[in-house]
Amino acid sequence: MKALAAIGVLVFVSVSAHAQAQAPAAAPAPAQTAKPCEELKDEITKKLDAKGVKGYTLEIVAKDKDSEGKTVGTCDGGTKKIIYTKSAAPAETPAKEPPKP
């Protein structure tokens, strides 16, 4: 039984190693490329505006800085991140009733 288990492990390891050796060198994924922060921020802004999102801010900060908000992108080779924060909605004034005659 131990011999069978050992053979199974050896086959699995050799197949995995062979598959990795045969894999062609892939180009880096688009998320891993060093995109300039301002360019990425503009793209995110356009997407949010197209969806009709109002009252938000996008801030570019250092990757290791703690920030309030949600990280929506990384840029400059992963050294910075873009933080999305929802701005406080302005208080709506109640509609005035027309004066009664």
Secondary structure, DSSP 4 states (H G I P E B T S, - for coil): -HHHHHHHHHHHHHHHHHHHHHSPPPPPPGGGS---HHHHHHHHHHHHHHTT--SEEEEEEETT---SSEEEEEETTTTEEEEEEEPPPPPPPPPPPPPP-
